[in-house]
Amino acid sequence: MKINEVEQQVGITKKNIRFYEQQGLLNPKRNMENGYRDYMQEDITELKKIKLLRKLSLPIEEIRKIQHGNLLLEDALQRQLIVLEREKINLQETSRLCHSLMEDRCKYPSLTPDEYLERMVEMEKEGTKFTNVGQNDIIRRKRGSIIAAIVFIMFMVFLLCTLIWGYLTDPIPLWMLGVFVLVPIVMIMAVIVSLTQRIKEIEGGEEDVARKY
């Protein structure tokens, strides 16, 4: 079965299907004749299970553990119930604060945020969370990608400096130096392009699209 058929049967995008494959949640066989993925009925069933659990907001890592038998579905659902109850309380408290703002008939030009920010601090001390956890996760992943790119670029710059120093010490044909210098420069540019694409993916790419399921 081709991915277009899978997309129609399961009701999720090809991008999400690819994402789940990358995460190791789905491993379709390859057609020996053309090398394309050949989805079977068990793959359809597995995708539907993944879709169900993602709609219940179970993390990818927990679904992976369930698949591998390292976590019981019942335990995962019990844990998720606790998380959802906390989120419910957070929403109730946030709703209460919104109602309070409305009852105070606050207008934006005359809004004094300090009072409400102090109340939010007190509410956070009591367990209410206003922080966007998903945004923190995005920042963490962006930081990791940027650090890795910087380390690689620094290594390439060091290599460039070494090549130039070597040329000044023991000259080689200029065209040869140009070839040697061009390789690190091309690699640096490739890393920058890849980093840009990775940041775009983290901020709104297939990983975030897959979070909807």
Backbone as CSV, one residue per row, in Angstrom:
resi,resn,N_x,N_y,N_z,CA_x,CA_y,CA_z,C_x,C_y,C_z
1,MET,0.844,-1.191,0.000,0.000,0.000,0.000,0.882,1.245,0.000
2,LYS,0.537,2.234,-0.824,1.322,3.458,-0.921,0.916,4.448,0.172
3,ILE,1.803,5.415,0.377,1.584,6.359,1.480,0.342,7.216,1.263
4,ASN,-0.010,7.489,-0.009,-1.217,8.276,-0.266,-2.460,7.548,0.227
5,GLU,-2.484,6.224,0.041,-3.610,5.423,0.513,-3.653,5.396,2.039
6,VAL,-2.467,5.295,2.641,-2.378,5.304,4.108,-2.893,6.627,4.653
7,GLU,-2.506,7.708,4.014,-2.934,9.045,4.427,-4.454,9.142,4.441
8,GLN,-5.108,8.589,3.424,-6.565,8.651,3.337,-7.228,7.744,4.375
9,GLN,-6.669,6.563,4.569,-7.279,5.608,5.496,-7.177,6.044,6.952
10,VAL,-5.996,6.565,7.316,-5.748,6.909,8.722,-6.199,8.330,9.040
11,GLY,-6.141,9.215,8.033,-6.567,10.593,8.271,-5.496,11.474,8.874
12,ILE,-4.216,11.152,8.613,-3.119,12.036,9.018,-2.252,12.303,7.796
13,THR,-1.477,13.355,7.852,-0.705,13.770,6.686,0.509,12.888,6.450
14,LYS,0.985,12.927,5.224,2.222,12.192,4.883,3.383,12.694,5.725
15,LYS,3.373,13.988,6.003,4.439,14.568,6.817,4.473,13.932,8.197
16,ASN,3.305,13.721,8.783,3.242,13.087,10.097,3.662,11.629,10.038
17,ILE,3.257,10.948,8.981,3.637,9.542,8.820,5.148,9.423,8.750
18,ARG,5.776,10.283,7.958,7.242,10.285,7.847,7.886,10.586,9.201
19,PHE,7.266,11.508,9.915,7.804,11.875,11.224,7.778,10.691,12.176
20,TYR,6.675,9.970,12.196,6.583,8.810,13.078,7.579,7.727,12.686
21,GLU,7.847,7.619,11.400,8.866,6.671,10.943,10.246,7.096,11.443
22,GLN,10.529,8.390,11.351,11.813,8.911,11.824,11.985,8.688,13.318
23,GLN,10.878,8.742,14.044,10.926,8.553,15.488,10.951,7.079,15.884
24,GLY,10.886,6.190,14.899,10.951,4.761,15.185,9.646,4.163,15.665
25,LEU,8.537,4.893,15.491,7.235,4.377,15.916,6.603,3.499,14.841
26,LEU,7.099,3.623,13.631,6.547,2.876,12.505,7.688,2.421,11.607
27,ASN,7.675,1.146,11.230,8.757,0.596,10.399,8.182,-0.223,9.254
28,PRO,7.665,0.448,8.215,7.102,-0.287,7.074,8.196,-0.986,6.276
29,LYS,7.817,-2.086,5.646,8.776,-2.823,4.816,8.984,-2.106,3.501
30,ARG,10.079,-2.433,2.837,10.400,-1.852,1.544,10.060,-2.838,0.427
31,ASN,9.541,-2.313,-0.673,9.314,-3.132,-1.855,10.662,-3.470,-2.477
32,MET,10.965,-4.742,-2.620,12.271,-5.173,-3.107,12.523,-4.748,-4.553
33,GLU,11.457,-4.510,-5.314,11.620,-4.165,-6.727,11.979,-2.699,-6.939
34,ASN,11.313,-1.814,-6.196,11.557,-0.382,-6.424,12.096,0.359,-5.198
35,GLY,12.175,-0.318,-4.043,12.732,0.310,-2.851,11.768,1.207,-2.110
36,TYR,10.536,1.362,-2.629,9.551,2.220,-1.975,8.963,1.518,-0.746
37,ARG,8.457,2.317,0.189,7.795,1.746,1.359,6.504,1.053,0.936
38,ASP,6.282,-0.104,1.503,5.076,-0.860,1.193,4.318,-1.076,2.503
39,TYR,3.296,-0.247,2.728,2.567,-0.280,3.996,1.578,-1.444,4.017
40,MET,1.580,-2.174,5.112,0.684,-3.311,5.294,-0.461,-2.919,6.233
41,GLN,-1.416,-3.824,6.406,-2.551,-3.542,7.274,-2.122,-3.316,8.714
42,GLU,-1.075,-4.069,9.154,-0.589,-3.865,10.521,0.006,-2.473,10.714
43,ASP,0.567,-1.892,9.630,1.083,-0.522,9.706,-0.070,0.466,9.880
44,ILE,-1.184,0.201,9.175,-2.376,1.045,9.295,-2.883,1.014,10.737
45,THR,-2.963,-0.206,11.290,-3.445,-0.359,12.670,-2.520,0.357,13.646
46,GLU,-1.198,0.218,13.425,-0.229,0.863,14.307,-0.359,2.374,14.240
47,LEU,-0.547,2.901,13.051,-0.710,4.349,12.889,-1.972,4.844,13.585
48,LYS,-3.033,4.062,13.515,-4.275,4.453,14.186,-4.092,4.461,15.704
49,LYS,-3.323,3.497,16.210,-3.024,3.478,17.642,-2.231,4.723,18.032
50,ILE,-1.234,5.066,17.211,-0.413,6.248,17.470,-1.283,7.504,17.439
51,LYS,-2.146,7.584,16.435,-3.037,8.739,16.310,-3.916,8.886,17.547
52,LEU,-4.473,7.750,18.009,-5.318,7.761,19.199,-4.559,8.273,20.414
53,LEU,-3.363,7.729,20.647,-2.592,8.112,21.831,-2.096,9.550,21.742
54,ARG,-1.758,10.007,20.536,-1.326,11.399,20.385,-2.481,12.362,20.614
55,LYS,-3.701,11.940,20.199,-4.869,12.785,20.449,-5.170,12.883,21.940
56,LEU,-4.686,11.890,22.696,-4.807,11.933,24.155,-3.607,12.649,24.785
57,SER,-2.751,13.198,23.906,-1.580,13.995,24.321,-0.468,13.176,24.968
58,LEU,-0.417,11.879,24.700,0.707,11.090,25.206,1.966,11.464,24.440
59,PRO,3.085,11.660,25.136,4.336,12.013,24.469,4.839,10.902,23.559
60,ILE,5.597,11.290,22.543,6.183,10.338,21.602,7.016,9.293,22.341
61,GLU,7.824,9.738,23.303,8.712,8.831,24.026,7.918,7.755,24.771
62,GLU,6.791,8.132,25.340,5.991,7.156,26.075,5.340,6.149,25.124
63,ILE,4.910,6.617,23.966,4.343,5.700,22.977,5.403,4.689,22.545
64,ARG,6.628,5.169,22.377,7.730,4.273,22.007,7.956,3.208,23.084
65,LYS,7.910,3.625,24.333,8.092,2.674,25.435,6.964,1.648,25.473
66,ILE,5.750,2.098,25.195,4.595,1.191,25.168,4.777,0.156,24.060
67,GLN,5.190,0.619,22.887,5.401,-0.287,21.763,6.454,-1.347,22.073
68,HIS,7.509,-0.944,22.775,8.623,-1.848,23.077,8.367,-2.692,24.325
69,GLY,7.221,-2.482,24.966,6.897,-3.263,26.144,7.565,-2.784,27.417
70,ASN,8.150,-1.571,27.381,8.813,-1.018,28.561,7.870,-0.205,29.442
71,LEU,6.638,-0.015,28.973,5.646,0.741,29.733,4.267,0.183,29.405
72,LEU,3.486,-0.116,30.437,2.130,-0.614,30.226,1.214,0.528,29.804
73,LEU,0.319,0.243,28.875,-0.630,1.260,28.413,-1.431,1.807,29.583
74,GLU,-1.851,0.925,30.476,-2.636,1.353,31.637,-1.868,2.346,32.500
75,ASP,-0.575,2.085,32.714,0.250,2.990,33.526,0.426,4.335,32.831
76,ALA,0.627,4.276,31.508,0.796,5.515,30.749,-0.465,6.366,30.799
77,LEU,-1.624,5.718,30.682,-2.891,6.449,30.725,-3.156,7.016,32.117
78,GLN,-2.781,6.262,33.147,-2.953,6.755,34.515,-2.105,7.993,34.750
79,ARG,-0.862,7.928,34.243,0.034,9.080,34.359,-0.515,10.272,33.580
80,GLN,-1.096,9.994,32.395,-1.641,11.065,31.576,-2.853,11.706,32.231
81,LEU,-3.634,10.915,32.940,-4.783,11.460,33.669,-4.335,12.474,34.718
82,ILE,-3.238,12.171,35.392,-2.704,13.094,36.399,-2.274,14.400,35.737
83,VAL,-1.594,14.274,34.578,-1.142,15.457,33.843,-2.338,16.290,33.393
84,LEU,-3.362,15.618,32.868,-4.544,16.330,32.376,-5.305,17.012,33.516
85,GLU,-5.338,16.375,34.690,-5.991,16.994,35.845,-5.262,18.268,36.250
86,ARG,-3.935,18.206,36.205,-3.145,19.410,36.527,-3.425,20.508,35.520
87,GLU,-3.482,20.130,34.237,-3.754,21.114,33.194,-5.154,21.698,33.371
88,LYS,-6.099,20.844,33.782,-7.462,21.307,34.015,-7.492,22.369,35.108
89,ILE,-6.755,22.104,36.185,-6.679,23.070,37.291,-6.031,24.365,36.806
90,ASN,-4.957,24.232,36.007,-4.285,25.418,35.473,-5.246,26.250,34.630
91,LEU,-6.032,25.565,33.778,-6.992,26.276,32.933,-8.060,26.969,33.773
92,GLN,-8.505,26.304,34.828,-9.519,26.892,35.703,-8.982,28.148,36.382
93,GLU,-7.737,28.073,36.843,-7.136,29.226,37.515,-6.885,30.361,36.529
94,THR,-6.446,30.005,35.326,-6.229,31.026,34.294,-7.546,31.674,33.914
95,SER,-8.598,30.848,33.806,-9.935,31.365,33.497,-10.409,32.311,34.596
96,ARG,-10.128,31.944,35.842,-10.538,32.782,36.982,-9.854,34.142,36.923
97,LEU,-8.582,34.148,36.542,-7.851,35.408,36.435,-8.399,36.263,35.296
98,CYS,-8.774,35.616,34.181,-9.360,36.349,33.060,-10.686,36.992,33.472
99,HIS,-11.488,36.229,34.200,-12.766,36.765,34.691,-12.520,37.955,35.627
100,SER,-11.484,37.845,36.430,-11.163,38.923,37.357,-10.810,40.200,36.593
101,LEU,-10.048,40.051,35.532,-9.690,41.207,34.700,-10.942,41.835,34.075
102,MET,-11.837,40.960,33.619,-13.076,41.467,33.015,-13.952,42.167,34.037
103,GLU,-14.061,41.596,35.221,-14.886,42.193,36.276,-14.333,43.539,36.728
104,ASP,-13.004,43.666,36.656,-12.380,44.947,37.004,-12.521,45.962,35.881
105,ARG,-13.158,45.528,34.773,-13.389,46.396,33.617,-12.083,47.070,33.153
106,CYS,-11.061,46.247,33.040,-9.750,46.773,32.635,-9.754,47.181,31.165
107,LYS,-9.205,48.348,30.904,-8.970,48.805,29.534,-7.461,48.811,29.306
108,TYR,-7.064,48.449,28.095,-5.626,48.305,27.844,-4.826,49.572,28.151
109,PRO,-5.284,50.757,27.714,-4.486,51.969,27.991,-4.270,52.214,29.479
110,SER,-5.257,51.844,30.303,-5.147,52.123,31.741,-4.798,50.877,32.559
111,LEU,-4.503,49.782,31.878,-4.198,48.528,32.576,-2.915,48.662,33.388
112,THR,-2.982,48.282,34.663,-1.798,48.270,35.533,-1.416,46.808,35.769
113,PRO,-0.430,46.305,35.052,-0.125,44.874,35.068,0.505,44.368,36.359
114,ASP,1.169,45.247,37.119,1.906,44.794,38.299,1.038,43.993,39.271
115,GLU,-0.160,44.509,39.531,-1.059,43.840,40.479,-1.372,42.409,40.028
116,TYR,-1.673,42.267,38.743,-2.054,40.949,38.223,-0.843,40.026,38.095
117,LEU,0.297,40.614,37.757,1.516,39.806,37.676,1.896,39.257,39.050
118,GLU,1.681,40.076,40.078,1.951,39.616,41.444,1.004,38.481,41.823
119,ARG,-0.253,38.606,41.395,-1.213,37.539,41.667,-0.817,36.261,40.931
120,MET,-0.294,36.424,39.722,0.146,35.254,38.955,1.321,34.572,39.636
121,VAL,2.212,35.385,40.212,3.351,34.820,40.941,2.861,33.990,42.118
122,GLU,1.879,34.519,42.843,1.321,33.787,43.979,0.629,32.504,43.517
123,MET,-0.077,32.589,42.402,-0.752,31.412,41.862,0.256,30.359,41.414
124,GLU,1.377,30.809,40.854,2.422,29.871,40.435,3.039,29.177,41.645
125,LYS,3.159,29.923,42.758,3.682,29.316,43.979,2.753,28.212,44.482
126,GLU,1.461,28.366,44.190,0.469,27.375,44.624,0.336,26.219,43.639
127,GLY,1.088,26.300,42.520,1.089,25.181,41.572,0.561,25.489,40.195
128,THR,-0.055,26.644,40.004,-0.560,27.000,38.674,0.613,27.307,37.750
129,LYS,0.525,26.810,36.511,1.606,27.036,35.548,1.087,27.884,34.396
130,PHE,1.758,29.002,34.176,1.432,29.861,33.040,2.487,29.727,31.941
131,THR,3.603,29.070,32.267,4.700,28.947,31.321,4.326,28.020,30.181
132,ASN,4.713,28.399,28.957,4.484,27.569,27.781,5.578,26.516,27.714
133,VAL,5.258,25.291,28.172,6.254,24.225,28.210,6.729,23.879,26.816
134,GLY,5.808,23.882,25.832,6.191,23.572,24.461,7.220,24.550,23.932
135,GLN,7.075,25.842,24.292,8.033,26.852,23.850,9.389,26.599,24.468
136,ASN,9.415,26.188,25.741,10.696,25.863,26.377,11.392,24.716,25.664
137,ASP,10.586,23.726,25.222,11.151,22.583,24.505,11.746,23.030,23.178
138,ILE,11.058,23.961,22.507,11.560,24.489,21.238,12.889,25.206,21.452
139,ILE,12.971,26.017,22.505,14.206,26.740,22.804,15.344,25.778,23.077
140,ARG,15.055,24.693,23.823,16.086,23.713,24.151,16.618,23.036,22.892
141,ARG,15.716,22.660,21.991,16.153,21.987,20.773,16.901,22.938,19.843
142,LYS,16.449,24.203,19.783,17.154,25.183,18.957,18.560,25.413,19.485
143,ARG,18.684,25.477,20.825,19.993,25.709,21.436,20.955,24.579,21.084
144,GLY,20.461,23.334,21.142,21.314,22.187,20.828,21.800,22.223,19.395
145,SER,20.906,22.554,18.454,21.281,22.615,17.038,22.284,23.730,16.779
146,ILE,22.063,24.878,17.417,22.961,26.024,17.216,24.349,25.731,17.774
147,ILE,24.413,25.125,18.956,25.711,24.802,19.560,26.492,23.830,18.671
148,ALA,25.802,22.795,18.170,26.459,21.812,17.305,26.994,22.486,16.041
149,ALA,26.206,23.402,15.466,26.633,24.099,14.249,27.835,24.993,14.523
150,ILE,27.827,25.679,15.661,28.939,26.568,16.010,30.233,25.784,16.179
151,VAL,30.150,24.645,16.856,31.337,23.808,17.065,31.911,23.360,15.726
152,PHE,31.042,22.927,14.816,31.504,22.461,13.504,32.121,23.613,12.708
153,ILE,31.456,24.778,12.733,31.977,25.931,11.992,33.331,26.364,12.541
154,MET,33.490,26.344,13.862,34.777,26.703,14.466,35.875,25.745,14.016
155,PHE,35.524,24.461,13.915,36.504,23.481,13.434,36.899,23.774,11.992
156,MET,35.914,24.129,11.161,36.202,24.450,9.757,37.057,25.713,9.638
157,VAL,36.760,26.697,10.484,37.559,27.928,10.478,39.005,27.621,10.881
158,PHE,39.161,26.774,11.897,40.502,26.352,12.316,41.227,25.661,11.167
159,LEU,40.507,24.821,10.427,41.095,24.119,9.288,41.517,25.105,8.209
160,LEU,40.674,26.117,7.968,41.014,27.149,6.981,42.285,27.891,7.377
161,CYS,42.366,28.276,8.641,43.548,28.991,9.132,44.802,28.126,8.994
162,THR,44.647,26.837,9.280,45.781,25.907,9.156,46.245,25.805,7.716
163,LEU,45.292,25.751,6.779,45.638,25.662,5.360,46.385,26.910,4.897
164,ILE,45.868,28.071,5.322,46.526,29.332,4.923,47.922,29.421,5.533
165,TRP,48.042,29.031,6.806,49.358,29.046,7.463,50.325,28.086,6.746
166,GLY,49.807,26.921,6.360,50.632,25.955,5.634,51.084,26.501,4.296
167,TYR,50.195,27.230,3.629,50.549,27.809,2.329,51.632,28.865,2.483
168,LEU,51.532,29.696,3.529,52.535,30.735,3.757,53.877,30.134,4.149
169,THR,53.838,28.980,4.836,55.074,28.325,5.275,55.729,27.548,4.140
170,ASP,54.900,26.795,3.416,55.413,25.968,2.321,54.452,26.110,1.144
171,PRO,54.650,27.128,0.309,53.695,27.440,-0.762,53.414,26.248,-1.685
172,ILE,52.143,26.129,-2.060,51.716,25.152,-3.054,51.049,25.914,-4.177
173,PRO,50.782,25.270,-5.307,50.109,25.989,-6.396,48.827,26.661,-5.914
174,LEU,48.613,27.874,-6.374,47.479,28.661,-5.898,46.145,27.968,-6.168
175,TRP,46.037,27.303,-7.319,44.771,26.621,-7.635,44.482,25.495,-6.633
176,MET,45.562,24.845,-6.187,45.397,23.761,-5.229,44.924,24.312,-3.879
177,LEU,45.518,25.462,-3.500,45.085,26.107,-2.262,43.614,26.484,-2.355
178,GLY,43.216,26.997,-3.532,41.827,27.387,-3.727,40.872,26.219,-3.543
179,VAL,41.275,25.054,-4.057,40.443,23.860,-3.904,40.330,23.476,-2.436
180,PHE,41.483,23.455,-1.750,41.488,23.072,-0.338,40.672,24.045,0.514
181,VAL,40.750,25.337,0.187,40.021,26.350,0.948,38.525,26.293,0.638
182,LEU,38.206,25.966,-0.618,36.807,25.957,-1.037,35.990,24.904,-0.287
183,VAL,36.593,23.762,0.005,35.866,22.673,0.666,35.314,23.098,2.032
184,PRO,36.159,23.642,2.944,35.615,24.082,4.236,34.568,25.182,4.098
185,ILE,34.780,26.097,3.132,33.817,27.185,2.948,32.459,26.634,2.529
186,VAL,32.474,25.682,1.588,31.226,25.064,1.136,30.551,24.328,2.293
187,MET,31.336,23.636,3.106,30.778,22.902,4.238,30.171,23.839,5.270
188,ILE,30.826,24.982,5.497,30.289,25.979,6.431,28.946,26.505,5.930
189,MET,28.894,26.809,4.622,27.644,27.304,4.043,26.539,26.256,4.146
190,ALA,26.916,24.988,3.914,25.936,23.901,3.991,25.389,23.764,5.416
191,VAL,26.277,23.918,6.402,25.851,23.826,7.802,24.903,24.960,8.148
192,ILE,25.198,26.164,7.665,24.337,27.318,7.938,22.954,27.111,7.328
193,VAL,22.924,26.603,6.085,21.640,26.329,5.428,20.863,25.264,6.193
194,SER,21.570,24.195,6.587,20.923,23.111,7.328,20.399,23.598,8.679
195,LEU,21.186,24.461,9.336,20.763,25.005,10.625,19.502,25.845,10.473
196,THR,19.475,26.660,9.421,18.299,27.492,9.165,17.061,26.627,8.954
197,GLN,17.210,25.573,8.147,16.082,24.678,7.894,15.653,23.962,9.166
198,ARG,16.646,23.560,9.978,16.336,22.853,11.220,15.563,23.743,12.187
199,ILE,15.961,25.013,12.280,15.271,25.949,13.173,13.829,26.163,12.700
200,LYS,13.649,26.282,11.367,12.298,26.437,10.830,11.458,25.208,11.139
201,GLU,12.083,24.030,11.043,11.384,22.769,11.323,10.971,22.700,12.783
202,ILE,11.880,23.118,13.671,11.580,23.086,15.103,10.460,24.051,15.443
203,GLU,10.492,25.228,14.824,9.504,26.255,15.146,8.137,25.962,14.555
204,GLY,8.089,25.205,13.475,6.773,24.958,12.885,6.779,23.901,11.817
205,GLY,7.671,22.935,11.955,7.780,21.901,10.935,7.004,20.676,11.289
206,GLU,7.408,19.557,10.725,6.631,18.336,10.864,6.566,17.845,12.289
207,GLU,7.594,18.121,13.120,7.520,17.674,14.507,6.366,18.351,15.212
208,ASP,6.186,19.648,14.945,5.105,20.370,15.616,3.762,20.006,15.016
209,VAL,3.742,19.726,13.708,2.497,19.278,13.091,2.075,17.956,13.708
210,ALA,3.040,17.082,13.952,2.737,15.757,14.510,2.225,15.837,15.926
211,ARG,2.493,16.925,16.623,2.020,17.062,17.993,0.490,17.100,18.047
212,LYS,-0.144,17.376,16.913,-1.604,17.448,16.896,-2.227,16.063,17.006
213,TYR,-1.424,15.019,16.825,-1.978,13.671,16.813,-1.448,12.832,17.949
